[in-house]
Amino acid sequence: MAENDLMRQMAAFEESALAALENARDEAALAQWRTANLGKSAFIMQIFSQLGTVPKTERPQIGQTANQVRVRLEEALELRMNQLKKKALAESLKNEKIDVTLPGRHPYRGRLHPATQNMREILAVLSQIGFEIFRSPEVETDEYNFELLNIPAYHPARDMWDTFYTTDPGVLLRTHTSPGQIHAMKLFAPESIRVALPGMCFRYEQVSMRSEIQFNQIELLAVGKNITFGDLKGTLQEFAYRMFGNNVRTRFRPSYFPFTEPSAEMDVECFLCAGKGCSMCKNSGWLEILGCGMVHPTVLKNGGYDPNVYSGYAAGMGPERITILRHYVEDIRYFWGNDIRFLEQF
């Protein structure tokens, strides 16, 4: 093909391509134009692949002209893209006017879950009366959850809990925070300790207004010389006053726990019925908030203390039940139901 003919074809191609570009009205049309005029199969791009067949004397001129056409088409494409973007912006501003006098939208602020809020308040009170926060594992061994707490495999007290066991032998989800007593005692013995152990517990039991299969618990443990049941009662009474006010009514009832002796349960007067009796308190007028007692000598020994020298007390409380009393919540299941109407009240 003669050089002059090829030059005329490139000029005609450029003129035709620029005319087609002016007719492009959106991004899709521009994409099609790019493929047709600057793609691998486009006329101008084919010239570069066929330069080897052109006589050597004509190659520089043809190659230079083809490259200039390609550059001009690319510049024209970029210019057209900017024109269309500006046009789209102008139309958007014209058709989608913003009323700057409207009030702004306040961002929605999250908040702590009521169970977390209450847990922190309880731990704050316990810190004020001398307890140090101590964390212990939620996945425990049978040894720590039962054996070292004076609950051997044959002990009928194991029937008090329906335990979630894992596929690993001897590994389970803790049924109470009491295993933390052993962890704390083994870490600090023979020093005196005064710790609060918060965390989640798990039991496979029937869900009701007062119980769930998972729940928070806070364990209290104090070990030292000459600690008495009077120290235990005075501490828990002070805790009740700080949590519920000085007018709160409480009572202690004898109870049984394998890891404490003697043992008791502490009740608070039901705020829902003011002690008259309702479905929440099972018509007793009282709600149990914790179990307690003097640490069993066997447990002290398993924790590394000499029971002939040291004594101690322990207590385990349910924070959700305390929240129920403080805020008149009718059903403990509300805490885990994820109902935003309930959660936003806290």
For each residue, the residues with C-beta under 8 A, 3 or more apart:
1: 5 6
2: 5 6
3: 6 7 58 61 62
4: 7 8
5: 1 2 8 9
6: 1 2 3 9 10 47 62
7: 3 4 10 11 62 65
8: 4 5 11 12
9: 5 6 12 13 43
10: 6 7 13 14 43 44 47 65 66 69
11: 7 8 14 15
12: 8 9 15 16
13: 9 10 16 17 37 43 44 69
14: 10 11 17 18 44 69 72 73
15: 11 12 18 19
16: 12 13 19 20
17: 13 14 20 21 33 37 73
18: 14 15 21 22 73 76
19: 15 16 22 23
20: 16 17 23 24 33 36 37
21: 17 18 24 30 33 37 73 76 77 80
22: 18 19 80
23: 19 20 29
24: 20 21 29 30 32 33 80 84
25: 29 84
26: 29 30 84
27: 30 31 81 84
28: 31 32
29: 23 24 25 26 32 33
30: 21 24 26 27 33 34 77 80 81 84
31: 27 28 34 35
32: 24 28 29 35 36
33: 17 20 21 24 29 30 36 37 77
34: 30 31 37 38 39 77
35: 31 32 38 39 42
36: 20 32 33 39 42
37: 13 17 20 21 33 34 42 43 44 73
38: 34 35 42 44 45 70 73 74 77
39: 34 35 36 42 45
40: 45
41: 45 46
42: 35 36 37 38 39 45 46
43: 9 10 13 37 46 47
44: 10 13 14 37 38 47 48 66 69 70 73
45: 38 39 40 41 42 48 49 70
46: 41 42 43 49 50
47: 6 10 43 44 50 51 62 63 66
48: 44 45 51 63 66
49: 45 46
50: 46 47 53 54
51: 47 48 54 59 62 63
52:
53: 50
54: 50 51 58 59 62
55: 58 59
56: 59
57:
58: 3 54 55 61 62
59: 51 54 55 56 62 63
60: 63 64
61: 3 58 64 65
62: 3 6 7 47 51 54 58 59 65 66
63: 47 48 51 59 60 66 67
64: 60 61 67 68
65: 7 10 61 62 68 69
66: 10 44 47 48 62 63 69 70
67: 63 64 70 71
68: 64 65 71 72
69: 10 13 14 44 65 66 72 73
70: 38 44 45 66 67 73 74
71: 67 68 74 75
72: 14 68 69 75 76
73: 14 17 18 21 37 38 44 69 70 76 77
74: 38 70 71 77 78
75: 71 72 78 79
76: 18 21 72 73 79 80
77: 21 30 33 34 38 73 74 80 81
78: 74 75 81 82
79: 75 76 82 83
80: 21 22 24 30 76 77 83 84
81: 27 30 77 78 84 85
82: 78 79 85 86
83: 79 80 86 87
84: 24 25 26 27 30 80 81 87 88
85: 81 82 88 89
86: 82 83 89 90
87: 83 84 90 91
88: 84 85 91 92
89: 85 86 92 93
90: 86 87 93 94
91: 87 88 94 95
92: 88 89 95 96
93: 89 90 96 97
94: 90 91 97
95: 91 92
96: 92 93
97: 93 94
98:
99: 102
100:
101:
102: 99
103:
104:
105:
106:
107:
108:
109:
110:
111: 343 344 346
112: 116 117 120
113: 116 117 335 343 346
114: 117 118 323 327 335 343 345 346
115: 118 119 216 319 320 323 335
116: 112 113 119 120
117: 112 113 114 120 121 346
118: 114 115 121 122 319 320 322 323 326
119: 115 116 122 123 198 216 218 319
120: 112 116 117 123 124
121: 117 118 124 125 243
122: 118 119 125 126 218 243 317 319 322
123: 119 120 126 127 133 196 198 218
124: 120 121 127 128
125: 121 122 128 129 239 242 243
126: 122 123 129 131 133 196 218 220 239
127: 123 124 130 131 132 133 196
128: 124 125 242
129: 125 126 235 238 239 242
130: 127 194
131: 126 127 194 195 196 220 222
132: 127 193 194 195 196
133: 123 126 127 195 196 197 198
134: 180 183 184 195 196 197
135: 180 197 198 199
136: 177 179 180 183 184 197 199
137: 140 174 179 183
138: 173 174 199 200 201 202
139: 166 171 172 173 174
140: 137 144 145 171 172 173 174 179
141: 144 145 170 171 172
142: 145 146 147 153 170 171 172
143: 146 147 148 170
144: 140 141 147 148 149 179 182 183
145: 140 141 142 149 163 172 174 175 176 178 179
146: 142 143 149 151 152 153 155 158
147: 142 143 144 151 152 153
148: 143 144 179 182 299 302 303
149: 144 145 146 178 179 181 182 258 259 299 302
150: 155 258 259 296 298 299 302
151: 146 147 155 157 158 258 259
152: 146 147 155
153: 142 146 147 158
154:
155: 146 150 151 152 158 258
156: 159
157: 151 160 258
158: 146 151 153 155 161
159: 156
160: 157
161: 158 175 176 203
162: 203 204 205
163: 145 172 173 175 203 204
164: 172 173 202 203 204
165: 171 172
166: 139 171 172 173
167:
168: 171
169:
170: 141 142 143
171: 139 140 141 142 165 166 168
172: 139 140 141 142 145 163 164 165 166 175
173: 138 139 140 163 164 166 201 202
174: 137 138 139 140 145 177 179 199 201 202
175: 145 161 163 172 201 202 203
176: 145 161 179 201 217 219 316
177: 136 174 180 197 198 199 201 217 218 219 316
178: 145 149 181 219 259 314 316
179: 136 137 140 144 145 148 149 174 176 182 183
180: 134 135 136 177 183 184 195 197 199 219 221
181: 149 178 184 185 197 219 221 259 295 299 303 314
182: 144 148 149 179 185 186 299 302 303
183: 134 136 137 144 179 180 186 187
184: 134 136 180 181 187 188 193 195 197 221 303
185: 181 182 188 189 193 221 223 300 302 303 304 305
186: 182 183 189 303 304
187: 183 184
188: 184 185 191 193
189: 185 186 303 304 305
190: 304 305 306 310
191: 188
192: 223 224 225
193: 132 184 185 188 221 222 223 224
194: 130 131 132 221 222 224
195: 131 132 133 134 180 184 220 221 222
196: 123 126 127 131 132 133 134 218 219 220
197: 133 134 135 136 177 180 181 184 218 219 220 221
198: 119 123 133 135 177 216 217 218 219 319
199: 135 136 138 174 177 180 216 217
200: 138 214 215 216 217
201: 138 173 174 175 176 177 214 215 216 217
202: 138 164 173 174 175 213 214
203: 161 162 163 164 175 213 214
204: 162 163 164 213
205: 162 211 213
206: 211
207: 211 212 213 333
208: 211 332
209: 279 280 330 331 332 333
210: 280 321 332
211: 205 206 207 208 215 332
212: 207 215 320 332 333 335 336
213: 202 203 204 205 207
214: 200 201 202 203 336
215: 200 201 211 212 318 320 332
216: 115 119 198 199 200 201 318 319 320
217: 176 177 198 199 200 201 316 317 318 319
218: 119 122 123 126 177 196 197 198 316 317 319
219: 176 177 178 180 181 196 197 198 314 315 316
220: 126 131 195 196 197 235 292 313 314 315 316 317
221: 180 181 184 185 193 194 195 197 295 312 313 314
222: 131 193 194 195 227 231 232 235 312 313 314
223: 185 192 193 227 295 300 303 305 310 311 312
224: 192 193 194 227 310 311 312
225: 192 309 310 311
226: 311
227: 222 223 224 231 232 294 310 311 312 313
228: 231 232 311
229: 232 233 262 294 313
230: 233 234
231: 222 227 228 234 235 313
232: 222 227 228 229 235 236 292 293 294 313 315
233: 229 230 236 237 252
234: 230 231 237 238
235: 129 220 222 231 232 238 239 313
236: 232 233 239 240 250 266 290 292 315
237: 233 234 240 241 250
238: 129 234 235 241 242
239: 125 126 129 235 236 242 243
240: 236 237 243 244 248 250 266 268
241: 237 238 244 245 246 248
242: 125 128 129 238 239
243: 121 122 125 239 240 248 322 326
244: 240 241 248 268 325 326
245: 241 248
246: 241
247:
248: 240 241 243 244 245 268 269
249: 268 269 275
250: 236 237 240 266 267 268 269
251: 266 267 286
252: 233 264 265 266 267
253: 264 265 266 267
254: 262 263 264
255: 263 264 265 291 293
256: 263
257: 260 263 291 293
258: 149 150 151 155 157 296
259: 149 150 151 178 181 293 295 296 299 314
260: 257 263 292 293 294 295 296 299 313 314
261: 293 294 296 297
262: 229 254 293 294
263: 254 255 256 257 260 291 292 293 294
264: 252 253 254 255 291 292 293
265: 252 253 255 288 290 291 292
266: 236 240 250 251 252 253 288 289 290 291 292 315
267: 250 251 252 253 286 287 288 289
268: 240 244 248 249 250 271 286 287 289 325
269: 248 249 250 274 275 285 286 287
270: 273 274 275 277 278 280 281 284 285 286 287 325
271: 268 274 325 326 328
272: 278 280 281 328 330
273: 270 276 277 278 280 281 285
274: 269 270 271
275: 249 269 270 285 286
276: 273 285
277: 270 273 281 283 284 285
278: 270 272 273 281 283
279: 209 282 283
280: 209 210 270 272 273 287 324 330
281: 270 272 273 277 278 284 285 286 287
282: 279
283: 277 278 279
284: 270 277 281
285: 269 270 273 275 276 277 281
286: 251 267 268 269 270 275 281
287: 267 268 269 270 280 281 321 324 325
288: 265 266 267 291 321
289: 266 267 268 317 318 321 322 325
290: 236 265 266 315 316 317 318
291: 255 257 263 264 265 266 288 315 316
292: 220 232 236 260 263 264 265 266 313 314 315 316
293: 232 255 257 259 260 261 262 263 264 313 314 315
294: 227 229 232 260 261 262 263 311 312 313 314
295: 181 221 223 259 260 299 300 311 312 313 314
296: 150 258 259 260 261 299 300
297: 261 300 301 307
298: 150 301 302 307
299: 148 149 150 181 182 259 260 295 296 302 303
300: 185 223 295 296 297 303 305 306 307 310 311 312
301: 297 298 304 305 306 307
302: 148 149 150 182 185 298 299
303: 148 181 182 184 185 186 189 223 299 300
304: 185 186 189 190 301
305: 185 189 190 223 300 301 309 310 312
306: 190 300 301 309 310
307: 297 298 300 301 310 311
308:
309: 225 305 306
310: 190 223 224 225 227 300 305 306 307
311: 223 224 225 226 227 228 294 295 300 307
312: 221 222 223 224 227 294 295 300 305
313: 220 221 222 227 229 231 232 235 260 292 293 294 295
314: 178 181 219 220 221 222 259 260 292 293 294 295
315: 219 220 232 236 266 290 291 292 293
316: 176 177 178 217 218 219 220 290 291 292
317: 122 217 218 220 289 290 321 322
318: 215 216 217 289 290 321 322
319: 115 118 119 122 198 216 217 218 322 323
320: 115 118 212 215 216 323 324 332 335
321: 210 287 288 289 317 318 324 325 332
322: 118 122 243 289 317 318 319 325 326
323: 114 115 118 319 320 326 327 329 335
324: 280 287 320 321 327 328 329 330 332
325: 244 268 270 271 287 289 321 322 328
326: 118 243 244 271 322 323
327: 114 323 324 346
328: 271 272 324 325
329: 323 324 332 334 335
330: 209 272 280 324 334
331: 209 334
332: 208 209 210 211 212 215 320 321 324 329 335
333: 207 209 212 336 337
334: 329 330 331 337 339 342
335: 113 114 115 212 320 323 329 332
336: 212 214 333
337: 333 334 342
338: 343
339: 334 342 343
340: 343 344
341: 344 345
342: 334 337 339 345
343: 111 113 114 338 339 340 346
344: 111 340 341
345: 114 341 342
346: 111 113 114 117 327 343
